[in-house]
Amino acid sequence: MALKLIWVPAVLSLLIKESDSQLSVCGQPSLNTRIVGGAAAPSGSWPWQVSLHTSSVHFCGGSLINDQWVLSAAHCFQGSTGSPSALTVYLGRQSQEGSNLNEVNRTVAQIINHPDYNSGTSNNDIALLKLSKPVSFTSYISPVCLAASDSTFSSGVNTWITGWGTIGSGVPLPSPQNLMEVEVPVVGNSQCASSYGESSITDNMICAGLLEGGKDSCQGDSGGPMVSKQGGRWIQAGIVSFGRGCALPDYPGVYTRVSQYESWINGVINTNQPGFISFTSSGTGGDLNATTKTPTTLATSTPPEPVCGHAPLGSRIFNGSSVASAGEWPWMASVQKNSEHVCGGTLVSKDSVLTDASCFSGSINMSEWTVVLGRLHQNGSNPFERSLKVVNITMSNQTGNNIAVLKLSPPPTMTNYIQPICLSNGRTFSVGSECWAAGWSSGRGGEQPLYQFQTTVLDCGNGSSTDIMCTELFTMEQGDYGGPLMCRENETWFQAAVLSLRNNSSPAQPMMIFDKLDRFQSFLEDMSLLTPGSLLTPGATDNSRSISYSPFFLLGHLLLFALSF
């Protein structure tokens, strides 16, 4: 969680719905006396904060709203609704390391995602978790109040966000991993939409952050609470949902607007219902459309000119679900033959996709090949995808594995869901660096969502070639080939290798082995592809090496393809 301090006063009034049974206890932490603050939160300051664990690892936050229910984000539980008991909820926890004398834990009896949750748009990103048994309230464990349906949050209203997430993109929370807090003002939806795009910010969302950047929630804070104080009560206004990077200028964090879900929450929790309080504020602008800039200085509703390696809708989840969210990897491409997925790939320029050469065997009929960008599921609805024709396939021609560049026509329009990745261009990712792979495979069944795999860079051993890169083992299937091995440096994602048919592991060497893209440097330079910070450039140049269909080349390529299986 990136931290700076700010205090934005607001005129507030208190309207309490007396019928709510939790009002006598909600939102009144006995150990929280602060007005402003930052960094690590003192123990007991936020007694509704919970830590959600799977396989003994924190992956998301949440908030206690009565003695047996927790509020969180739906995107934290994609693929988990069938096994709620595998999740553990920690309450009263202060640090992720060492002992927590005031904590208790519960397993989860039920996960209820909002029925209209859309993983593609992050709309209705809200979930309720029923604990296996109730908890007793203490100074360190008590519920938060929730914003009632008639609440208003004007631009500038002060809010606090808490969680155990990273303190910056790719920067882990330092030991002992204490609960962090950060103070940010509400940003009106009109202002927020001017950065993310008009259709990306709905009435079910609320934004908060500094337009100059520097303060934000981050990966691992997903599902956690965004709260404001009014009349001695802390009221939850939002749930950490998504954002572009962390604490970037002009990109405030986006939160699920809790006040939109009073009826749904009360419909699920029939007894001992949470305490809802009407939060009202006066300030610049109204509620959903509040703005802090004059219209002449606002960005257009379309995304800014793309720069490679940035995902505008990067998720706040970290080390959680293996299923990717829409827009999380906007450079991912589905390379298709006769409308069937064959391989993965990545958008690497305005009109070029990088993939593995082994995806193309036999005589190639260009009219059979297409590339789909902006896709999340191979089966089901994908409202943000674009299918494009392949007009040229250019392959490298080296001993062993090869890569291919596909030229698209017409070039795709860049959106929050379609963006290019940067190529590593000689970068070295040191041993211990965290990297990711992503891909689709029919073997995973169902909607065939885009899966993501986190791995760590390993030492390949003495005498290893400088052209290879080694990582921890992860499951890779045939439909994943052609996709990327991706590593992040600062705020930028770089593709270090193409997932290929190479023999990736052996019992004597339990690691994945990849050919670095540096091995194909000369070929890639001819293709005029993207380097760090560069704006989009045309794809292949006149001196590109187009594919040759000589019988000897195809015979050799087919032989390599057959041997790889």
MITOR-300992 format. One record per residue (C-alpha): x, y, z; residue in one letter. Coordinates in steps of 0.25 Angstrom, whole numbers, plus 5000, padded with zeros to 4 digits. Example, Ala and Ser with C-alpha at 12.3 -4.5 7.8 and 13.67 -1.06 7.14 Angstrom:
BEGIN
504949825031A/505549965029S/
This chain:
BEGIN
500050005000M/500650134995A/500650235006L/500650385008K/499850475017L/498650575014I/497550625022W/496250675014V/495150725023P/493750705019A/492450755025V/491650625030L/490350595036S/489850465043L/488550395039L/488350265046I/487350155042K/486950105056E/486349975050S/487749915048D/488149815059S/489649835058Q/489649995060L/489849975075S/491249915072V/491649955058C/492750045054G/493250085068Q/494650035070P/495050065085S/496550065081L/496450155069N/496750305074T/497350355061R/497050475053I/498150455043V/499250355041G/499950255032G/500850145031A/500650025040A/499250025048A/499350015063P/498749885068S/497149895069G/497050015061S/496249945050W/495549825057P/494649795045W/495849765036Q/496049615033V/497149545025S/496649435016L/497649315014H/497749195005T/498849095006S/499349175018S/499549295009V/498849435010H/498149464997F/497049565000C/496449655011G/495049665016G/494249735026S/493349675038L/491949725037I/491249645048N/491649525056D/491649425045Q/491749495032W/492949565024V/492849655013L/493949645002S/494149654986A/493549554977A/494849544968H/495549484980C/494749354979F/494749324964Q/494749174964G/494649164979S/493149154981T/493149004981G/494148984992S/493949105003P/494449015014S/495849025008A/495849175012L/496249225026T/495749355031V/496649425042Y/496049525051L/496749615061G/498049595053R/499149705053Q/500349645046S/500449535036Q/501749485043E/501949445057G/500849425068S/499549505069N/499049495083L/497649555080N/497249475067E/496349365065V/496049285052N/494949225045R/494749145032T/493749185022V/492349115021A/491849185009Q/492249284998I/491249364991I/491649454980N/490749554975H/489849484964P/490149604954D/491649604956Y/492349624943N/493849584943S/494049654930G/493649794935T/493749774950S/492349824951N/491649774964N/493049724970D/492449684983I/492349554991A/491849515005L/492549405013L/491849325024K/492749285035L/492649135040S/492249195054K/491949325060P/493049405066V/493049485080S/493249635079F/494549695086T/495349815086S/496049755074Y/494849685067I/493649765064S/492749795052P/492849925043V/491550005039C/491150005024L/490750115016A/489250115014A/488550125000S/488350275001D/489750315004S/490550414997T/492050434996F/492450564990S/493850584983S/494850614994G/494250535005V/495250465014N/495450315014T/496350215020W/496750085013I/497449965021T/498049835017G/499349745016W/499549775001G/500849814994T/501349954997I/501549974983G/501449894970S/502349784972G/502849834985V/502549734996P/502049775010L/503349775019P/503449685031S/502649665040P/501549695030Q/500749785039N/499349835035L/499549965027M/498650085026E/498550195016V/497750325015E/497150365002V/496050464997P/494850414989V/494950454974V/493650474967G/493250374956N/493350464945S/494750504948Q/495050354950C/494450314937A/495250424929S/496450334933S/495950194931Y/494950214920G/493450254921E/492950114921S/493950054931S/493350134943I/491950104946T/490950154957D/491350024965N/492750074967M/493350194975I/494750244973C/495850294983A/497250344982G/498150464979L/498150514964L/499650534966E/499850394971G/500650334982G/499550284991K/498650154988D/498250014991S/499049914984C/499149764981Q/498749674993G/497749784998D/496649734989S/495349714997G/495749805008G/494949925013P/494950075010M/494350145021V/493950285025S/493650345039K/492350415042Q/491850455056G/492750365063G/492450245054R/493250175044W/492450145031I/492950055020Q/492750125006A/493550034997G/494249904995I/495649894988V/495349854974S/496349894963F/497250004958G/498350034948R/499649994955G/499750054969C/499750204973A/499950244958L/499650394955P/498250414949D/497850274953Y/497150264966P/496750134972G/495350074968V/494450014979Y/493149944979T/492050054984R/491449984997V/490250074997S/489750014984Q/489549874991Y/488749895004E/487549814998S/488449704993W/489249695006I/487949695015N/487349595005G/488449495008V/488649525023I/487249505028N/487549515043T/488449595051N/488549695039Q/489749785038P/489649925042G/489450025031F/489650175033I/489250285023S/490550355020F/490350495015T/491350605011S/491450735004S/492650774995G/492950804981T/492050734971G/490950634974G/491050484977D/491350404965L/491750514956N/492650594966A/493950654959T/495150724964T/495550784951K/494950874941T/494450804928P/495550864920T/496650794927T/495950654927L/496550544919A/495650484908T/494850364911S/495750274902T/496950224909P/498250294907P/499250264896E/499750124899P/501150104904V/501549954905C/501549874917G/500449944925H/499049884928A/498049994931P/497149894938L/498149814946G/497549744958S/497749774972R/497849624975I/499149564978F/499549414980N/498049374979G/497249314969S/497949244957S/496849304948V/497149434942A/496249554942S/495749624929A/496849724926G/497849674935E/498749624923W/498249714912P/499349674902W/498949524902M/498549474889A/497749344885S/498349294872V/497249214864Q/497149124852K/495749114846N/495249184859S/495849084868E/496949124879H/498249064875V/499249144883C/499449264891G/500249394887G/500449534891T/500149674885L/501549734883V/501349854874S/500149924867K/499949814858D/500849694862S/500649574871V/501749484876L/501649334877T/502349204876D/502749154862A/502249014865S/500849054865C/500949054850F/501048924843S/500848874829G/500448954817S/499949094823I/498749154817N/498749294823M/497149304821S/497049204832E/497749284843W/497149384852T/497649454865V/496649484876V/497049604885L/496349644898G/495749504901R/495649444915L/494849314912H/494949224901Q/493549184903N/492449284907G/492249434906S/493449524903N/492949664901P/494249734899F/494949644889E/495349674875R/495649564864S/496649604854L/497149544841K/498549494840V/499149544827V/500649504829N/501449404837I/502949424839T/503749314846M/505149324851S/506049214845N/507049164856Q/507449024861T/506448974871G/505249054875N/504749174867N/503749284869I/502749344859A/502249484857V/500749504852L/500449624845K/498949664847L/498049744838S/497449844841P/498149884854P/497349874866P/496849994874T/497550004887M/496549994899T/496749954914N/496649814910Y/497549814898I/498949864900Q/500349824896P/501449764905I/502949814904C/504049714900L/505149684910S/506149744900N/507449694907G/506849704922R/507349604932T/506349564943F/507149514955S/506949384962V/505749404972G/505049494963S/503549464962E/502949444948C/501649404942W/501149314930A/499749314925A/498949234915G/497749154911W/497549004910S/496448914906S/496848814917G/496448914928R/494948904924G/493748984926G/493849124920E/495249104918Q/495649234925P/497049304924L/497949244934Y/499149304941Q/500349244947F/501249304957Q/502749254957T/504049294962T/505349304954V/506449194957L/507849174955D/508049084943C/509349024948G/510749034945N/511149034930G/509749074926S/509549154913S/509249304914T/508149284904D/507249204914I/506449244926M/505949154937C/504849164947T/504049074957E/503148974951L/501749004948F/500648934940T/500748964925M/499848894914E/499848894899Q/498849014898G/499749104906D/500949094896Y/501249224889G/500849304901G/501749384910P/502749374921L/502549514927M/503349584938C/503149724944R/504149834946E/503649954953N/502249984947E/502549914933T/502349774929W/503349704920F/503249574912Q/504549494915A/504149374907A/503149294899V/502549174905L/502949064895S/502948914893L/504348904898R/504648794908N/504448874920N/504848784932S/505448654936S/505448574949P/506948614951A/506648764948Q/505248794953P/505148934947M/504548994934M/505549034924I/505149144914F/505949204902D/506149354905K/505549454894L/507049504894D/507349384886R/506449434875F/506949584876Q/507449604862S/506149544857F/505249634866L/506049754863E/505649734848D/504249734852M/504249874859S/503549824871L/503349894885L/504449934895T/504149994908P/503450124909G/503250134894S/501950174888L/501250084877L/502050064864T/501649994852P/501949844852G/502849774841A/503749864833T/504149844818D/505349764821N/504649664830S/504849524827R/503549464822S/503249324824I/503849234813S/503049104809Y/504249024803S/504048874805P/505348854813F/504948964823F/503548904825L/504048764826L/505048804836G/504048884844H/503048764844L/504148674849L/504448764861L/502948774864F/502748624864A/503948604872L/503548704883S/502348614886F/
